[in-house]
Amino acid sequence: MNPDREKRKGQPETASLLATLGQTSGLNGRSPVARPNTQAQRREDIHQAAITLVGRSDLAQITIPEIAATLGVTANAVRYYYPDIETLIAELAQRSDKRFYHDRLALLEEYPDPTVQLEQLISAGLPTGPEDAEWRVIWMAILDAGFNLQNRADVQSIYHRQVGLYASVLTDGAARGAFQLRQDAQEIAMTLMSMEDYLGYRIVARDPQISRSTAITLMTGYARSVTRGD
């Protein structure tokens, strides 16, 4: 069957289906509930469907029709927002900016003590546990960029923006006398982010020897070793 012909055939029903996409639950078996009929909400519904599916399989195996089935709509309704799975994967990678940058930036404003800020950064950056499907899908999407980050500035910046969060807390803490840095703040920040990424991967990959609490212990232990003068 010609995909383009199929797509054209499905277009007339798309508008009405999109109206239901913002009103359909479909993710956890709940009854349909009215939702704001906005494009942002519809995109979020699609993201959540993909995240739910990743909890059961691998991101590389997910298809637009599977996501549509999870939402209870046609594939064309999903393609209205994401014409192909690659477009959706690229946007899923950008969820990292909200959860791991903007949300953590807001978290820092709640705690004035640099020591507590550093602890909170570490805690919020790691998965909640092996079943943290959002953490898994974000990093699967980022890894989908492959080994040519020089051609993917959007993905490349994700790591470095978060390094900047750690570096700002370390620099501010040192200026206020809370830390006595034994290394350059940027170097410590890059090490902490690298630990966060790899240990987080081991957690969601269900490594029986690395739990969330183990990862926090390792990261805070390193942080203390390079921020204290004693």
Phi and psi in degrees as GROMACS dihedral restraints (atoms count N, CA, C in turn):
[ dihedral_restraints ]
;  ai    aj    ak    al  type     phi  dphi    fc
    3     4     5     6     1   -74.6    20    10
    4     5     6     7     1   116.0    20    10
    6     7     8     9     1   -58.3    20    10
    7     8     9    10     1   -37.5    20    10
    9    10    11    12     1   -66.6    20    10
   10    11    12    13     1   -39.4    20    10
   12    13    14    15     1   -64.5    20    10
   13    14    15    16     1   -40.3    20    10
   15    16    17    18     1   -63.5    20    10
   16    17    18    19     1   -40.4    20    10
   18    19    20    21     1   -64.4    20    10
   19    20    21    22     1   -43.1    20    10
   21    22    23    24     1   -65.0    20    10
   22    23    24    25     1   -38.1    20    10
   24    25    26    27     1   -62.8    20    10
   25    26    27    28     1   -34.5    20    10
   27    28    29    30     1   -84.1    20    10
   28    29    30    31     1    -9.5    20    10
   30    31    32    33     1   -60.1    20    10
   31    32    33    34     1   -44.4    20    10
   33    34    35    36     1   -58.7    20    10
   34    35    36    37     1   -29.3    20    10
   36    37    38    39     1   -86.1    20    10
   37    38    39    40     1   -10.7    20    10
   39    40    41    42     1   -61.5    20    10
   40    41    42    43     1   -44.1    20    10
   42    43    44    45     1   -59.3    20    10
   43    44    45    46     1   -44.6    20    10
   45    46    47    48     1   -70.0    20    10
   46    47    48    49     1   -33.3    20    10
   48    49    50    51     1   -69.0    20    10
   49    50    51    52     1   -36.1    20    10
   51    52    53    54     1   -64.1    20    10
   52    53    54    55     1   -31.4    20    10
   54    55    56    57     1   -64.5    20    10
   55    56    57    58     1   -31.8    20    10
   57    58    59    60     1   -82.0    20    10
   58    59    60    61     1   -23.7    20    10
   60    61    62    63     1   -60.4    20    10
   61    62    63    64     1   -32.6    20    10
   63    64    65    66     1   -83.4    20    10
   64    65    66    67     1    -2.4    20    10
   66    67    68    69     1  -118.2    20    10
   67    68    69    70     1    -4.0    20    10
   69    70    71    72     1   -98.2    20    10
   70    71    72    73     1   133.4    20    10
   72    73    74    75     1   -78.2    20    10
   73    74    75    76     1   -78.7    20    10
   75    76    77    78     1    68.6    20    10
   76    77    78    79     1   -12.3    20    10
   78    79    80    81     1   -91.0    20    10
   79    80    81    82     1   -38.7    20    10
   81    82    83    84     1  -127.9    20    10
   82    83    84    85     1    23.2    20    10
   84    85    86    87     1    77.0    20    10
   85    86    87    88     1    11.7    20    10
   87    88    89    90     1   -77.7    20    10
   88    89    90    91     1   160.6    20    10
   90    91    92    93     1   -68.5    20    10
   91    92    93    94     1   153.0    20    10
   93    94    95    96     1   -56.9    20    10
   94    95    96    97     1   135.1    20    10
   96    97    98    99     1  -129.0    20    10
   97    98    99   100     1   137.9    20    10
   99   100   101   102     1   -63.3    20    10
  100   101   102   103     1   134.8    20    10
  102   103   104   105     1  -129.9    20    10
  103   104   105   106     1   158.3    20    10
  105   106   107   108     1   -57.6    20    10
  106   107   108   109     1   130.7    20    10
  108   109   110   111     1   -84.6    20    10
  109   110   111   112     1    70.1    20    10
  111   112   113   114     1  -124.4    20    10
  112   113   114   115     1   154.6    20    10
  114   115   116   117     1   -63.9    20    10
  115   116   117   118     1   -37.7    20    10
  117   118   119   120     1   -60.5    20    10
  118   119   120   121     1   -42.3    20    10
  120   121   122   123     1   -66.9    20    10
  121   122   123   124     1   -39.0    20    10
  123   124   125   126     1   -65.0    20    10
  124   125   126   127     1   -41.3    20    10
  126   127   128   129     1   -63.2    20    10
  127   128   129   130     1   -40.5    20    10
  129   130   131   132     1   -63.7    20    10
  130   131   132   133     1   -38.4    20    10
  132   133   134   135     1   -59.4    20    10
  133   134   135   136     1   -43.2    20    10
  135   136   137   138     1   -65.9    20    10
  136   137   138   139     1   -42.7    20    10
  138   139   140   141     1   -58.5    20    10
  139   140   141   142     1   -46.9    20    10
  141   142   143   144     1   -64.9    20    10
  142   143   144   145     1   -34.8    20    10
  144   145   146   147     1   -64.3    20    10
  145   146   147   148     1   -43.1    20    10
  147   148   149   150     1   -63.9    20    10
  148   149   150   151     1   -41.7    20    10
  150   151   152   153     1   -62.7    20    10
  151   152   153   154     1   -41.4    20    10
  153   154   155   156     1   -61.0    20    10
  154   155   156   157     1   -42.8    20    10
  156   157   158   159     1   -67.4    20    10
  157   158   159   160     1   -36.3    20    10
  159   160   161   162     1   -64.4    20    10
  160   161   162   163     1   -28.0    20    10
  162   163   164   165     1   -65.0    20    10
  163   164   165   166     1   -17.0    20    10
  165   166   167   168     1  -108.7    20    10
  166   167   168   169     1   -23.7    20    10
  168   169   170   171     1  -146.9    20    10
  169   170   171   172     1  -154.3    20    10
  171   172   173   174     1  -107.9    20    10
  172   173   174   175     1   146.8    20    10
  174   175   176   177     1   -57.0    20    10
  175   176   177   178     1   -37.0    20    10
  177   178   179   180     1   -65.8    20    10
  178   179   180   181     1   -18.6    20    10
  180   181   182   183     1   -96.0    20    10
  181   182   183   184     1    -7.5    20    10
  183   184   185   186     1   -78.2    20    10
  184   185   186   187     1   140.4    20    10
  186   187   188   189     1  -123.5    20    10
  187   188   189   190     1   160.8    20    10
  189   190   191   192     1   -58.7    20    10
  190   191   192   193     1   -45.1    20    10
  192   193   194   195     1   -59.0    20    10
  193   194   195   196     1   -36.2    20    10
  195   196   197   198     1   -64.8    20    10
  196   197   198   199     1   -42.3    20    10
  198   199   200   201     1   -63.8    20    10
  199   200   201   202     1   -43.0    20    10
  201   202   203   204     1   -61.4    20    10
  202   203   204   205     1   -41.9    20    10
  204   205   206   207     1   -63.6    20    10
  205   206   207   208     1   -37.5    20    10
  207   208   209   210     1   -63.2    20    10
  208   209   210   211     1   -36.2    20    10
  210   211   212   213     1   -86.1    20    10
  211   212   213   214     1   -13.8    20    10
  213   214   215   216     1    79.1    20    10
  214   215   216   217     1    28.9    20    10
  216   217   218   219     1  -129.4    20    10
  217   218   219   220     1   177.6    20    10
  219   220   221   222     1   -83.1    20    10
  220   221   222   223     1   162.2    20    10
  222   223   224   225     1   -61.0    20    10
  223   224   225   226     1   -33.9    20    10
  225   226   227   228     1   -63.5    20    10
  226   227   228   229     1   -31.8    20    10
  228   229   230   231     1   -65.2    20    10
  229   230   231   232     1   -36.8    20    10
  231   232   233   234     1   -75.1    20    10
  232   233   234   235     1   -39.6    20    10
  234   235   236   237     1   -65.6    20    10
  235   236   237   238     1   -19.5    20    10
  237   238   239   240     1   -58.4    20    10
  238   239   240   241     1   -35.7    20    10
  240   241   242   243     1   -96.4    20    10
  241   242   243   244     1   -37.1    20    10
  243   244   245   246     1  -132.3    20    10
  244   245   246   247     1    97.8    20    10
  246   247   248   249     1   -60.9    20    10
  247   248   249   250     1   -24.0    20    10
  249   250   251   252     1  -149.9    20    10
  250   251   252   253     1   166.9    20    10
  252   253   254   255     1   -66.9    20    10
  253   254   255   256     1   -29.7    20    10
  255   256   257   258     1   -63.6    20    10
  256   257   258   259     1   -39.1    20    10
  258   259   260   261     1   -63.9    20    10
  259   260   261   262     1   -41.1    20    10
  261   262   263   264     1   -65.8    20    10
  262   263   264   265     1   -43.5    20    10
  264   265   266   267     1   -60.5    20    10
  265   266   267   268     1   -42.5    20    10
  267   268   269   270     1   -61.2    20    10
  268   269   270   271     1   -38.6    20    10
  270   271   272   273     1   -74.2    20    10
  271   272   273   274     1   -33.4    20    10
  273   274   275   276     1   -61.9    20    10
  274   275   276   277     1   -36.0    20    10
  276   277   278   279     1   -61.0    20    10
  277   278   279   280     1   -33.3    20    10
  279   280   281   282     1   -74.2    20    10
  280   281   282   283     1   -10.9    20    10
  282   283   284   285     1   -61.8    20    10
  283   284   285   286     1   -23.6    20    10
  285   286   287   288     1   -58.5    20    10
  286   287   288   289     1   -36.8    20    10
  288   289   290   291     1   -62.4    20    10
  289   290   291   292     1   -38.6    20    10
  291   292   293   294     1   -72.4    20    10
  292   293   294   295     1   -54.4    20    10
  294   295   296   297     1   -68.7    20    10
  295   296   297   298     1   -43.2    20    10
  297   298   299   300     1   -99.8    20    10
  298   299   300   301     1   -12.2    20    10
  300   301   302   303     1  -113.6    20    10
  301   302   303   304     1   -66.9    20    10
  303   304   305   306     1   -63.2    20    10
  304   305   306   307     1   -43.5    20    10
  306   307   308   309     1   -65.9    20    10
  307   308   309   310     1   -37.1    20    10
  309   310   311   312     1   -74.1    20    10
  310   311   312   313     1   -33.2    20    10
  312   313   314   315     1   -62.4    20    10
  313   314   315   316     1   -42.2    20    10
  315   316   317   318     1   -65.8    20    10
  316   317   318   319     1   -34.8    20    10
  318   319   320   321     1   -63.4    20    10
  319   320   321   322     1   -37.1    20    10
  321   322   323   324     1   -62.1    20    10
  322   323   324   325     1   -31.0    20    10
  324   325   326   327     1   -69.7    20    10
  325   326   327   328     1   -18.0    20    10
  327   328   329   330     1   -83.2    20    10
  328   329   330   331     1   -18.3    20    10
  330   331   332   333     1  -127.4    20    10
  331   332   333   334     1   107.2    20    10
  333   334   335   336     1   -74.0    20    10
  334   335   336   337     1   -23.0    20    10
  336   337   338   339     1   -76.5    20    10
  337   338   339   340     1   119.4    20    10
  339   340   341   342     1   -57.5    20    10
  340   341   342   343     1   -34.0    20    10
  342   343   344   345     1   -64.5    20    10
  343   344   345   346     1   -43.4    20    10
  345   346   347   348     1   -69.2    20    10
  346   347   348   349     1   -37.9    20    10
  348   349   350   351     1   -58.3    20    10
  349   350   351   352     1   -43.6    20    10
  351   352   353   354     1   -64.9    20    10
  352   353   354   355     1   -41.7    20    10
  354   355   356   357     1   -62.3    20    10
  355   356   357   358     1   -41.3    20    10
  357   358   359   360     1   -68.4    20    10
  358   359   360   361     1   -38.1    20    10
  360   361   362   363     1   -59.1    20    10
  361   362   363   364     1   -46.4    20    10
  363   364   365   366     1   -62.4    20    10
  364   365   366   367     1   -48.1    20    10
  366   367   368   369     1   -62.0    20    10
  367   368   369   370     1   -44.9    20    10
  369   370   371   372     1   -74.1    20    10
  370   371   372   373     1   -19.4    20    10
  372   373   374   375     1   -83.3    20    10
  373   374   375   376     1   -20.0    20    10
  375   376   377   378     1   -89.3    20    10
  376   377   378   379     1   156.9    20    10
  378   379   380   381     1   -61.9    20    10
  379   380   381   382     1   153.7    20    10
  381   382   383   384     1   -70.7    20    10
  382   383   384   385     1   -20.0    20    10
  384   385   386   387     1   166.1    20    10
  385   386   387   388     1  -175.3    20    10
  387   388   389   390     1   -60.3    20    10
  388   389   390   391     1   -24.3    20    10
  390   391   392   393     1   -93.7    20    10
  391   392   393   394     1    12.4    20    10
  393   394   395   396     1   -74.3    20    10
  394   395   396   397     1    86.1    20    10
  396   397   398   399     1   -65.3    20    10
  397   398   399   400     1   -34.2    20    10
  399   400   401   402     1   -65.2    20    10
  400   401   402   403     1   -42.9    20    10
  402   403   404   405     1   -59.4    20    10
  403   404   405   406     1   -43.3    20    10
  405   406   407   408     1   -63.9    20    10
  406   407   408   409     1   -45.5    20    10
  408   409   410   411     1   -69.5    20    10
  409   410   411   412     1   -35.9    20    10
  411   412   413   414     1   -59.7    20    10
  412   413   414   415     1   -46.4    20    10
  414   415   416   417     1   -78.3    20    10
  415   416   417   418     1   -26.9    20    10
  417   418   419   420     1   -64.3    20    10
  418   419   420   421     1   -40.9    20    10
  420   421   422   423     1   -65.5    20    10
  421   422   423   424     1   -39.8    20    10
  423   424   425   426     1   -66.4    20    10
  424   425   426   427     1   -43.3    20    10
  426   427   428   429     1   -65.3    20    10
  427   428   429   430     1   -22.0    20    10
  429   430   431   432     1   -63.6    20    10
  430   431   432   433     1   -18.4    20    10
  432   433   434   435     1   -68.3    20    10
  433   434   435   436     1   -16.2    20    10
  435   436   437   438     1    76.6    20    10
  436   437   438   439     1  -151.5    20    10
  438   439   440   441     1  -109.0    20    10
  439   440   441   442     1    28.6    20    10
  441   442   443   444     1  -127.5    20    10
  442   443   444   445     1    63.1    20    10
  444   445   446   447     1   -66.4    20    10
  445   446   447   448     1   -20.9    20    10
  447   448   449   450     1   -63.9    20    10
  448   449   450   451     1   -20.3    20    10
  450   451   452   453     1   -98.5    20    10
  451   452   453   454     1     0.8    20    10
  453   454   455   456     1  -131.5    20    10
  454   455   456   457     1    74.1    20    10
  456   457   458   459     1   -59.7    20    10
  457   458   459   460     1   -31.6    20    10
  459   460   461   462     1   -63.2    20    10
  460   461   462   463     1   -42.0    20    10
  462   463   464   465     1   -77.4    20    10
  463   464   465   466     1   -40.6    20    10
  465   466   467   468     1   -57.5    20    10
  466   467   468   469     1   -37.7    20    10
  468   469   470   471     1   -72.4    20    10
  469   470   471   472     1   -21.7    20    10
  471   472   473   474     1   -58.1    20    10
  472   473   474   475     1   -49.9    20    10
  474   475   476   477     1   -62.6    20    10
  475   476   477   478     1   -47.4    20    10
  477   478   479   480     1   -70.3    20    10
  478   479   480   481     1   -30.6    20    10
  480   481   482   483     1   -65.6    20    10
  481   482   483   484     1   -37.9    20    10
  483   484   485   486     1   -74.2    20    10
  484   485   486   487     1   -33.6    20    10
  486   487   488   489     1   -57.5    20    10
  487   488   489   490     1   -40.7    20    10
  489   490   491   492     1   -59.5    20    10
  490   491   492   493     1   -35.2    20    10
  492   493   494   495     1   -62.5    20    10
  493   494   495   496     1   -49.3    20    10
  495   496   497   498     1   -61.0    20    10
  496   497   498   499     1   -44.9    20    10
  498   499   500   501     1   -63.1    20    10
  499   500   501   502     1   -38.3    20    10
  501   502   503   504     1   -66.6    20    10
  502   503   504   505     1   -39.7    20    10
  504   505   506   507     1   -66.2    20    10
  505   506   507   508     1   -42.8    20    10
  507   508   509   510     1   -64.7    20    10
  508   509   510   511     1   -45.0    20    10
  510   511   512   513     1   -65.0    20    10
  511   512   513   514     1   -44.8    20    10
  513   514   515   516     1   -64.2    20    10
  514   515   516   517     1   -42.2    20    10
  516   517   518   519     1   -62.8    20    10
  517   518   519   520     1   -38.5    20    10
  519   520   521   522     1   -67.4    20    10
  520   521   522   523     1   -40.7    20    10
  522   523   524   525     1   -65.6    20    10
  523   524   525   526     1   -29.9    20    10
  525   526   527   528     1   -92.3    20    10
  526   527   528   529     1     0.5    20    10
  528   529   530   531     1    84.8    20    10
  529   530   531   532     1     6.2    20    10
  531   532   533   534     1   -80.2    20    10
  532   533   534   535     1   -27.6    20    10
  534   535   536   537     1  -123.4    20    10
  535   536   537   538     1   147.3    20    10
  537   538   539   540     1  -119.2    20    10
  538   539   540   541     1    94.2    20    10
  540   541   542   543     1   -70.1    20    10
  541   542   543   544     1   132.1    20    10
  543   544   545   546     1   -99.3    20    10
  544   545   546   547     1    -3.6    20    10
  546   547   548   549     1  -141.1    20    10
  547   548   549   550     1   169.0    20    10
  549   550   551   552     1   -61.0    20    10
  550   551   552   553     1   139.5    20    10
  552   553   554   555     1   -57.5    20    10
  553   554   555   556     1   -39.3    20    10
  555   556   557   558     1   -65.7    20    10
  556   557   558   559     1   -39.1    20    10
  558   559   560   561     1   -66.4    20    10
  559   560   561   562     1   -41.8    20    10
  561   562   563   564     1   -63.0    20    10
  562   563   564   565     1   -43.8    20    10
  564   565   566   567     1   -61.8    20    10
  565   566   567   568     1   -42.8    20    10
  567   568   569   570     1   -66.0    20    10
  568   569   570   571     1   -37.1    20    10
  570   571   572   573     1   -66.4    20    10
  571   572   573   574     1   -44.0    20    10
  573   574   575   576     1   -63.1    20    10
  574   575   576   577     1   -41.9    20    10
  576   577   578   579     1   -66.0    20    10
  577   578   579   580     1   -37.7    20    10
  579   580   581   582     1   -66.8    20    10
  580   581   582   583     1   -39.6    20    10
  582   583   584   585     1   -63.6    20    10
  583   584   585   586     1   -43.8    20    10
  585   586   587   588     1   -58.4    20    10
  586   587   588   589     1   -47.2    20    10
  588   589   590   591     1   -63.3    20    10
  589   590   591   592     1   -49.9    20    10
  591   592   593   594     1   -72.9    20    10
  592   593   594   595     1   -44.0    20    10
  594   595   596   597     1   -64.9    20    10
  595   596   597   598     1   -37.1    20    10
  597   598   599   600     1   -61.2    20    10
  598   599   600   601     1   -41.6    20    10
  600   601   602   603     1   -60.5    20    10
  601   602   603   604     1   -43.5    20    10
  603   604   605   606     1   -63.4    20    10
  604   605   606   607     1   -33.9    20    10
  606   607   608   609     1   -66.1    20    10
  607   608   609   610     1   -52.3    20    10
  609   610   611   612     1   -73.7    20    10
  610   611   612   613     1   -18.5    20    10
  612   613   614   615     1   -81.7    20    10
  613   614   615   616     1     0.4    20    10
  615   616   617   618     1    64.1    20    10
  616   617   618   619     1    41.1    20    10
  618   619   620   621     1   -67.2    20    10
  619   620   621   622     1   117.5    20    10
  621   622   623   624     1   -64.6    20    10
  622   623   624   625     1   -15.9    20    10
  624   625   626   627     1   -97.3    20    10
  625   626   627   628     1    -4.7    20    10
  627   628   629   630     1  -128.9    20    10
  628   629   630   631     1   105.3    20    10
  630   631   632   633     1  -102.0    20    10
  631   632   633   634     1   174.6    20    10
  633   634   635   636     1   -60.0    20    10
  634   635   636   637     1   -43.6    20    10
  636   637   638   639     1   -65.1    20    10
  637   638   639   640     1   -36.2    20    10
  639   640   641   642     1   -64.6    20    10
  640   641   642   643     1   -44.0    20    10
  642   643   644   645     1   -62.4    20    10
  643   644   645   646     1   -42.5    20    10
  645   646   647   648     1   -63.3    20    10
  646   647   648   649     1   -41.6    20    10
  648   649   650   651     1   -61.4    20    10
  649   650   651   652     1   -44.4    20    10
  651   652   653   654     1   -65.4    20    10
  652   653   654   655     1   -44.1    20    10
  654   655   656   657     1   -70.6    20    10
  655   656   657   658     1   -43.2    20    10
  657   658   659   660     1   -69.4    20    10
  658   659   660   661     1   -32.5    20    10
  660   661   662   663     1   -63.4    20    10
  661   662   663   664     1   -44.8    20    10
  663   664   665   666     1   -63.5    20    10
  664   665   666   667     1   -44.7    20    10
  666   667   668   669     1   -59.1    20    10
  667   668   669   670     1   -42.5    20    10
  669   670   671   672     1   -65.0    20    10
  670   671   672   673     1   -37.5    20    10
  672   673   674   675     1   -66.3    20    10
  673   674   675   676     1   -23.5    20    10
  675   676   677   678     1  -112.4    20    10
  676   677   678   679     1     5.8    20    10
  678   679   680   681     1  -121.7    20    10
  679   680   681   682     1     1.3    20    10
  681   682   683   684     1  -117.2    20    10
  682   683   684   685     1   142.9    20    10
  684   685   686   687     1   -81.3    20    10
  685   686   687   688     1   -20.0    20    10
